[in-house]
Amino acid sequence: MKKLFATLAIAFLGVSLASAKTFSIKLFQPSVVGGTELKPGDYKLELSDEKVRITNGRQSGEATVKVQNSDRKFRSTTVRYSNGDGKFRVQEIRLGGTTTTLVFPES
């Protein structure tokens, strides 16, 4: 029974990793993602279901997002911010080459 459980757990992990999508984004200013402030630079964005992880090797931020689809593809990746407290908090990312918009929760 333990071997069956371990096999199922490994199979489930493989399926969840296979469903992650990866994109490249560039942050042009200090940006808050999931409570973490990221410095400007090039980042890898991993989307798995409704969770996003943004990393550049040294820094990372994670957040739960709402995934929305548009009726047209976006020509480029754009990042929209809210700035109510003087910090640039990521509010939305439109992924270039896709119809996908990631909406971040209000912090």
C-alpha positions in Angstrom: 0.0 0.0 0.0 2.8 2.4 0.8 4.5 1.8 -2.6 1.2 2.5 -4.3 0.8 5.8 -2.4 4.4 6.8 -3.2 3.9 6.0 -6.9 0.7 8.0 -7.0 2.3 10.9 -5.2 5.2 10.9 -7.7 2.9 10.7 -10.6 0.8 13.6 -9.3 3.9 15.7 -8.8 5.0 15.0 -12.4 1.5 16.1 -13.7 1.5 19.3 -11.7 5.0 20.2 -12.8 4.1 19.5 -16.4 1.2 21.9 -16.2 3.4 24.9 -15.2 3.8 27.4 -18.0 6.9 29.6 -18.1 7.2 33.2 -19.5 9.9 35.9 -19.5 9.0 39.3 -18.1 10.9 42.5 -17.4 10.3 44.7 -14.4 11.4 48.3 -15.1 10.9 49.5 -11.5 10.8 48.1 -8.0 7.7 45.9 -8.0 5.8 44.3 -5.1 4.6 40.7 -5.8 2.8 38.8 -3.0 4.3 41.1 -0.4 7.9 40.8 -1.7 9.5 43.8 -3.4 11.5 42.8 -6.5 14.2 44.9 -8.0 14.0 46.0 -11.6 15.4 43.3 -14.1 14.6 40.3 -16.2 12.5 37.6 -14.5 11.1 34.1 -15.2 7.4 33.8 -14.5 6.0 30.4 -13.7 2.2 29.9 -13.9 0.7 26.8 -12.4 -3.1 26.8 -12.1 -3.8 30.0 -10.2 -0.4 30.4 -8.6 2.5 32.5 -10.0 6.1 32.6 -9.1 8.4 35.3 -10.4 12.2 34.7 -10.1 15.5 35.9 -11.4 17.8 33.5 -9.4 18.4 35.9 -6.6 14.9 37.2 -5.9 11.5 35.7 -6.0 7.9 36.5 -5.3 4.8 34.3 -5.2 1.1 35.1 -5.4 -2.2 33.6 -6.1 -3.8 35.1 -9.2 -7.0 35.0 -11.1 -6.4 33.9 -14.7 -8.5 35.6 -17.3 -8.6 35.1 -21.1 -9.1 37.7 -23.7 -10.6 37.3 -27.2 -7.4 38.5 -28.7 -3.6 37.8 -28.3 -1.5 40.5 -26.6 1.3 41.8 -28.8 3.7 42.3 -25.9 3.8 41.6 -22.2 2.6 44.5 -20.0 2.6 45.0 -16.3 0.0 47.2 -14.6 0.5 48.6 -11.1 -1.4 50.1 -8.2 0.4 52.8 -6.3 -1.8 53.8 -3.4 0.9 53.7 -0.7 4.0 54.8 -2.7 5.0 51.3 -3.7 4.4 49.8 -7.2 2.3 46.7 -6.5 1.7 44.4 -9.5 -2.0 44.5 -10.2 -2.1 42.7 -13.6 0.2 41.1 -16.1 -0.9 40.6 -19.7 1.3 37.9 -21.3 2.5 38.8 -24.8 1.8 36.2 -27.5 -1.1 34.8 -25.4 -4.7 35.7 -24.5 -3.8 35.4 -20.8 -4.2 38.1 -18.2 -3.0 37.5 -14.6 -5.0 39.5 -12.1 -3.3 39.9 -8.7 -5.3 40.2 -5.4 -5.4 43.6 -3.7 -2.8 43.7 -0.9 
